[in-house]
């Protein structure tokens, strides 16, 4: 499963694809979601862009987004507060 809901948070397994033409959730796979990020994977730029993207996409404060693992990897675990926007995304993406 690419996500795990715990209390009032959700943990998402993300595969970040840096140097993309735009920021977008590209694909939902069984174990992770692929997120294309405009920023390069240099000096944390892609991580910052990923936080900015999730913040805007799900209407979450940047300070509420937390990396649990994978700061230096393309495969990341990210903890977000669970809200209506995330619930809507789960329904749209088919809860794969």
C-alpha positions, 0 to 999 in steps of 0.5 A: 500500500502506498499510504498509511493512515495513522490517527490524524496523519497520513504517511505517503510513500513517494518516488520523486522524479526531479527535473520534470517540466511541471509538478504533478502526481504522475502515477499511483502504483501499488507501493508508492506514488510517483511525483514529478518535480520541476527542481533538480535533485541538488542541495535539497532543491527537489525536497523543498519543491516537493514540500511546496507542491504538497502544501499547495496541492493539499492546502497544508502548511509547509511546517506540517509536512515532515520527511520520515525517511528518504531525504537523500533518496528518490524514494521518500516517506512523507507524513502529512496531516490528514484533511479533506483534500487528501481524502479527495485525492485518495478517492480520485486515485482509486485507493490502489 
